[in-house]
Amino acid sequence: MRLIFIGNEEECLGFALGGAETFRVDGESEFIERMEALLGEQDAGVIMVADRFFGRYSERFSKKMQKRAVPAVVFVPSFDGRHSETDIKGYLSGVLGIRL
């Protein structure tokens, strides 16, 4: 099973260093194309997506994914922190349980 991240160039760099396979997308149309391709692949286990694409995902893919357990789609805060209630530093602090 593959661990995959979809986001911009800077975000992809960080997740690639962590061992995830990354795909850089620059806009919503590229995101839709990439998600359609990845959702059709049998070995995709977890797809992590920058949260700026949450609206587009929920419009297009959420009903389809409700009937499937794999791949799991997880949204992570973007580096700029404008798309969620917390920035990436706050998110990681909560996940790791340490103060950064």
Protein Blocks (a to p, Z undefined) as FASTA:
>chain_A
ZZdddddfklmmmmmmnopacdddfbfklmmmmmmmmmmpmklmbdcddfklmmmmmmmm
mmmmmmpcbdcddddddfklpmbmbdfklmmmmmnopaZZ
